[in-house]
Amino acid sequence: MKSLQDRVAIVTGGAMGIGGATARRLAEAGARVLIADVNPETAQINAERIRRAGGLAETTVADMAQTADIQAMVEKAVSLWGRLDILVNNAWGGRGAAGSALTLDESDWHYGMDVMVKALWVATKYAVPHMEKTGNGSIVNIASVHGLLMAERALTYETAKSAVIGLSRQMACDFGPLGVRVNAICPGHIVTERMQAFKWDQNPSLLELFKQQYPVRRVGKPEDIANGVRFLCSDDASFITGHTLVIDGGLTIQLQENLSIRQAQFYRDHPEIDLSRA
């Protein structure tokens, strides 16, 4: 039997990238997957890909900044399949991530917090009562290495991803007695479809420098995170809750001064690297 056979999962932001790969991996493991996304066309493409591979998936349009959309998302999963076992909170809007405390627009701060933090609470609020009925629920919140290490001029994103880690740990305390586990994942740099088109197609030489930051000497793929989600949702992880799983190729374990020297040496030896668009 597959590890997630007949379980019901919701993946927010499940059309592409980490969410898209996660939806496919959960379906491969036997779950029935509801893909929630603001882009219905792309979500449908991913759902059809899952069906062609023999899985079961449906889609729903959901804006994670809207409480009504989140509630309707949970209700649709339950109405389709009669239960809910897995919630993967992955979506984020991409708006307002940049800016310091001096430059950030207040509306962008509120939007970022709504999508990256509040939406996780709201989705959990509506999901947990259904998960309690199964006695074996799993919530996985996608945080980031940016919740562990801070970057300049990214106040909203760094704050939100730090909050996701704390939120996951607190919820694990509340919902463990109900049979619901809550964990977080901190991805390193993941080359999604959008990231490839937006950044690396334009400057492939810089990608080689990026890879040198990682002890495994590569950047991540969406499937790397999807594999972690599948594990945390399975019975193999039944004694794991409140945990922050760092999937970053070793990025965050390094002494920074050594890393800086190694990067400088690599750049010196590869003058073709274009830093002008870093």
Secondary structure, DSSP 8 states (H G I E B T S, - for coil): --TTTT-EEEEET-SSHHHHHHHHHHHHTT-EEEEEES-HHHHHHHHHHHHHTT-EEEEEE--TT-HHHHHHHHHHHHHHHS---EEEE-----SS--B-TTT--HHHHHHHHIIIIIHHHHHHHHHHHHHHHHT-EEEEEE--GGGTS--TTBHHHHHHHHHHHHHHHHHHHHHGGGTEEEEEEEE--B--HHHIIIIITT-HHHHHHHHTTSTTSS-B-HHHHHHHHHHHHSGGGTT--S-EEEESTTGGGS-HHHHHHHHHHHHHH-TT---TT-
